């Protein structure tokens, strides 16, 4: 696909001689046609009007005055920051997911327990992390209203939202992975450590719409753990490490963690991981020392149709009929599509 802008800035112009492109399976289009061509219609546009205008500015800024200097027109010096943005745009086009819904980050973040963060605070944390990707460590600013819409707090008071965002900013600062994280006067300002923003293969990506519809805070963390190992379809870790990652209070005994927290989390996640099951590893005195999760690998950017998710619940190998009914109920109450 070749996207073209006019040197003069004109929107209406004619593209001629597309025969060779079409013959080779390619296509040329004007920038203002980009969303319609690669999305599922205007309601699912991948880029905002401002993003399309930004693309136009980048192209025009890099253009040379003499059209005969072909080599200069097609040579790009891509930085690491450029590669990050290209990577996200590529995922958006491939899975028909708006860029604002894609959360991409260095996999190292999945090893940090979100101690003390509620479900809505976790939503805010990961939404902000997703916005930081592709910025190369540059400072980003997000408004209170944008964050409110993102984390599903329609009925909470303004003071509650402010307190939520203050706590999230404080948590981000405590991790040591953000060179700046503060919230005041309705504005969140964040800059991630550049070594964790740099483009490389150790990245994790998923659709933010899915995470924020998972209402159990422990299930949210387990979701990210499973996504980070999705290419293998299995994940094994010690019970001590699992407790640490899920930020489970020391007062919770292992049998309670197994029978309530893990079981409840699987009920929430059964629609999204086909064949999701787990098995405990036991040591002396039948004590739980480890747990292994198995499931069918799945890309968490490309959201499935509702009936596929419901089928995953019905075919789950470890849930009882009663638990499957609960999983369907939770799913129906929370899932609103892609």
C-alpha positions, 0 to 999 in steps of 0.5 A: 500500500502506497500513501500519497500526499500532494506537495502543495498540500492539496487534498483533491488530486488525481492518481494516475497510472496505477496499472503496474501497482494493481497488477502486483497486488499493491494499491495507491491512495490519498492520505485522507483515504487511509482510514477507510482502506485499512479499517472496517469503516469510519466507526473503527478508524485506526487513526484519529484526525490529528494522527492523520494530520501528523502523518501528513506533516511528517511526510511534507517536512521530509520532502525535497523540493526537486522531484527528480532527486528520487533517492532523497525522496525515498531514503529514511533514517529511522530511529529507534523511536520511529521503529516503535511507532512503525511497529504499533501502526503495523499491528493496528493495520494487521489486526484492525485495532485502533492504535489507542487500544494497543498496549505495548511495553517491555516484558520486564514490566510483567515481573512487577507486582502491582501491590496495593493497586485496585482494578481501576488503578491497574487499568489506569497504570496500563493505559498510561504504559501503553501511551508511553510506548513509541515516545522514546522516553519523552514526556507524555501528558494525559488529561483527567477526562481522558483517563476517566473514560479509559479506566471506566469510572463513570459514576465515581466522584471527581475527588475519587478519580483524583485520589486514584490517579495520585496513587497510580503516579506514586506507584509508578515513581516507586518502581524506579522504571519511570523517570517522571510520574506525577499527577496534579491539577487534572494532568498526568505527566509520565516519562518511562526509562528509555531502556524499557521503551526501546524497540526490541523483540522482548515486547508484550502487546494486548488490546486494552479493551479486553483488560479493562473488562476483567473486573477481578484485580488478580485475574488482570495480573494473571491475564498479563502473565499468560499473555507474556508466555502465549507463544509457548501455551504454558507457564510454570512458576513456583507458588511463592513467585505466583503469590509475589506477582499477584501481590497476595497478602501474607495472611492468605494461606496457600489453600485459600489462594488455590481454591479462591484466587486462582480458581476465581481468576480462571473463571474470569479468564476462561473465555480468552484462553482456550483450554485454560487449565492449571495443575499444582506441584506438591512437595512434602506434607502435600504442600503446594510448591508450584503451579503450571498453567496450560492453554492454547496460544492466542493473540490478544490484539485480535479479539474474537467474536462473542460466540468464540469466547462463549465456546471457550467457556463451554469447552474448558476442561477444569471448570464445573458446570456451575463455574461455567455458568458463572463464567458466562454470567461474568462475561455477559455482564462485562464484555462489550466487544472489540 
